[in-house]
Amino acid sequence: MKAAYRRDRWASLLPERRRMMQAWADYLDGLKAGDSVVPIKRKA
């Protein structure tokens, strides 16, 4: 029973993981093409 639940849980996260991994791949492709990196400014 637990294994089936976990499988369903992970399956429901796949679309979000795909979007995240695609965003990361797009970021790396941009760096490779010469895009500049924009630093994240944090509040003090």
NUMAR-833955 format. One record per residue: residue in three letters; y, z negated, x negated of N, C-alpha, C in turn. Coordinates in steps of 0.2 Angstrom, whole numbers, plus 5000, padded with zeros to 4 digits. Each point is the difference from the previous one (the first is absolute). Example, Ala and Ser with C-alpha at 12.3 -4.5 7.8 and 13.67 -1.06 7.14 Angstrom:
REM NUMAR-833955
  code  n.py  n.pz  n.px  ca.py  ca.pz  ca.px  c.py  c.pz  c.px
   ALA  4972  4961  4934   5006   5000   5004  5006  5000  4996
   SER  5005  5004  5002   5006   4999   4996  5005  4997  5004
REM end
This chain:
REM NUMAR-833955
  code  n.py  n.pz  n.px  ca.py  ca.pz  ca.px  c.py  c.pz  c.px
   MET  4994  5000  4996   5006   5000   5004  5006  5000  4996
   LYS  5000  4996  4994   5006   4999   4996  5002  5007  4997
   ALA  4995  5003  4997   5000   5006   4996  5004  5006  5005
   ALA  4997  5000  5006   5003   5005   5005  5008  4999  5001
   TYR  5001  4993  5001   5007   4998   5001  5005  5002  4994
   ARG  4997  4999  4994   5004   5002   4994  5001  5007  4999
   ARG  4995  5004  5002   5000   5007   4999  5006  5003  5005
   ASP  5000  4997  5006   5005   5002   5005  5007  4998  4997
   ARG  5000  4994  4997   5007   4998   4998  5002  5005  4994
   TRP  4996  5001  4996   5002   5005   4994  5002  5007  5003
   ALA  4996  5002  5005   5001   5007   5002  5007  5000  5004
   SER  5002  4995  5003   5006   5000   5003  5006  5000  4995
   LEU  4999  4998  4994   5005   5000   4995  5001  5006  4996
   LEU  4995  5005  5001   5000   5006   4996  5006  5004  5001
   PRO  5003  5001  5006   5006   5004   5000  5006  4997  4996
   GLU  5000  4994  5001   5006   4997   4996  4999  5001  4992
   ARG  4993  4999  4998   4999   5001   4993  5001  5007  4998
   ARG  4999  5005  5004   5001   5007   4998  5007  5001  4999
   ARG  5004  4997  5005   5008   5001   4999  5002  4997  4994
   MET  4998  4994  4998   5002   4996   4994  4998  5004  4994
   MET  4994  5003  5000   4998   5003   4994  5003  5007  4999
   GLN  5002  5003  5006   5004   5006   5000  5007  4999  4997
   ALA  5003  4995  5002   5006   4998   4998  5000  4999  4992
   TRP  4995  4996  4998   5000   4999   4993  4998  5007  4996
   ALA  4996  5004  5003   4999   5006   4996  5006  5005  5000
   ASP  5004  5000  5006   5007   5003   5000  5005  4997  4995
   TYR  5000  4994  4999   5004   4996   4995  4998  5003  4993
   LEU  4994  4999  4998   4997   5002   4994  5002  5008  4998
   ASP  4999  5004  5005   5001   5007   5000  5008  5001  4998
   GLY  5004  4996  5004   5007   5001   4998  5002  4998  4993
   LEU  4997  4994  4998   5001   4998   4993  4998  5005  4995
   LYS  4994  5003  5001   4998   5006   4996  5004  5006  5000
   ALA  5004  5001  5006   5004   5006   5000  5007  4998  4997
   GLY  5001  4994  4998   5007   4998   4997  5004  4996  5005
   ASP  4998  4998  5005   5005   4996   5005  5001  4994  4996
   SER  5006  4997  5002   5002   4993   4997  4997  4995  5004
   VAL  4999  4994  4997   4998   4994   5003  5006  4996  5002
   VAL  5000  4998  5007   5005   4996   5002  4998  4993  5000
   PRO  5003  4995  4996   4998   4993   5000  5002  4997  5007
   ILE  4996  4995  5001   5000   4996   5006  5005  4994  4998
   LYS  5005  4999  5004   5005   4995   4999  4998  4994  5004
   ARG  4999  4994  4996   4998   4994   5004  5006  4995  5000
   LYS  5000  4997  5006   5005   4995   5001  4999  4994  4995
   ALA  5006  4997  4997   4999   4994   4996  4999  4994  5003
REM end
